[in-house]
């Protein structure tokens, strides 16, 4: 029977993996280490995946796949480089999902994401309306705090290309949000 990793309600449940962990795992990653990495980075990986894929279910699948790779020993982070490593694995997993034939046949379900303030929903919709190359740079820089050079390493582009994408994305967001604000003002004046 294949080992199973279940992500449910923000918790990691590992079933059928005790023999791997008792033996030290195939990669030497212990259960406690995986659980610590999950607690520390699962939300970040989820948000990166959501930025790429635009669907909560797909983002959850990516989180599950990333940690399953750790558990199965197919991926092992260098000590002190866990955040960058998991980010890179998540980005690669997102790219795999986007390339899959199945992904091209389904419709997005953005309405399932709940926001506390309507402005947050407007900003989210504006960011999700950007092309993927702009959306990812904005999210990784402003929400995750990565530098342009770090992002360039993840995306395999130059730091100046990252900077240009961020600049263009901000301009697109500014124009889009201004346009929406103008529409709202016109509706209230009528």
N, C-alpha and C positions, 0 to 999 in steps of 0.2 A: 504494500500500500504506500502511496506517495505521501511524503510529509506535507502537512497542511499548516498554513499561517493564516490566521483570521484577524482582520481588522474590523472592530465593531465599536461604534460609539467612542472613538478616540482611545481605545485600549487595544493592546496587543495580546492575543491569546495564541499560545504555541501548543499545538496538539500533534503528537506523533513524532516529536523531535527529541525526546528525552535521550534516546540512544546516541544521537549525534552529539549532544552536549555532554553526556557522560563520558564519551570517548574523546572529548575536546573538540568535537566538530571536525569537519574536513579541513577547515582553515585555522583551527585553533581559537575561533571566536567563541567565547563562553556565553551562556544564556544571560547572565547578569550584564555582560557588556552589550549584548544586543538590546536588552530591555532598557538599559541606560541610554543608548543611542536613540532608541525609539522615543523614549520620554523627552529627550532633548531636541530631536530634529524632525519628528514626524509632522508637526504642524508646518514647519518651514517647507518640507518636501511637498506636503499637500498643497500649500499655497502656490508653490512654483508650478506644480502639475496643473492646478486649476487655472493658472495664468496661461499656460500653454494650451490646455485641452478644452477649457471653458465648460466642463461638465463635472459636477461633484463626484459622480460615480466613477468616471475615468480617472480622476485625481486619486480617489481612494485605491483604485486598482494599481496605480503607479506606486503609491506608498507601500502597498502590500508587496509588489514585485521587487522594489528596492531592498526591503528588509528580508525577503525570501532569498535574494541573491547573497546577502550577508550570512544568513543561516546555513545555506547550502554550501558556502565556501567558494562561490563563483566570483566573489568580490571581497576584497579585504582592504580596509583603509589603513594608511600609515598612521602611526601614533602622532597625535597633534594636528592631523590633517583631515579629521573625520567630516567636518562641515563641508569643506570644499569637495571631498571625495563623494559624499552622499548627494551633493548638489549636482555634480557631473553625472553620476549614475541616474539620478532622477531626470535630468535633461535628456540623456540618451534614451531612457525608457519612454519619455514623452514623444520623442522623435520616432521611435519604433511604433508607438500607437498611432501617430498621425500618418505614418506610411502604410498602415494596415488597410486592407480592402474594407474590412468591417466598419472602420471609423468613417469612411467616406459615404456610407449608406445611412447613417443615422442623423437625427436632428438634435440640436442643442437644447438643454433644459435649464437655461439660466434663471428662470423664474423661481426655482427651488431655493435659491440662496436668499437668506433673510438678513436685512440690515436694520440697525437700530434707528438710523436717521435717513430721511429721503435723499439728502445730499450725498450720502455714501453710495446709495443705489445709482444716482446719476453719474457719479464719478466712476463707479465700477462699470456701468454700461458704456461710458465714453472710452474707458481703457480697453474694455473687451471689444469695442468697435474698431480699435486700431489693428493694423496688420500685425501678424505674429512677431515679425522682427522688431517692431517698435514696442509692442506690449511686453515682451519678455525683458527687454532692457530696462524699461520703466519700472517694472515690478522688482527686478533683482537689485537695481540701484537704490530706489527710494523706499522699498518695503523691507528688503533683506539687508541693505547696507553694504552691498558689494561695491568695490571700486571698479572703475572702467577697465583697468588692467586685469582684474580678476574675472570680470564678465567676458573680456576678450578671450581669455583662456578657456572658459566654458564653451563659448560659441565658436571658437576657432576663427576669429576675425581680429583685426587690429584694434588697439585701444582708440585710435582716432575714428574708426568706423563705429565703435560703440558710442563715443561722444557725439558723433553726427546723428546717429539714430536717436539718442536721447534728446538732442536739440530738436530734431524734426518731430519727434513724438510730442514733446511739450508744446510745440507750435500747433500741431494738429489738435491736441487736447484743448488748448486755449481757444482756438477758432471754433471747435465743436461746442464747447461749454458756453462760449459767448453767444453763439448762434441759438442754442437752446434757451439761454437767458433772455435773449431778444424776443423769441417766440412767446415765452411766458409773459413778458411785459406787454406784448401786443394783445394777448388774450385777456389780461386783466384790464386793459384800457378800453376794450370793446364793450 
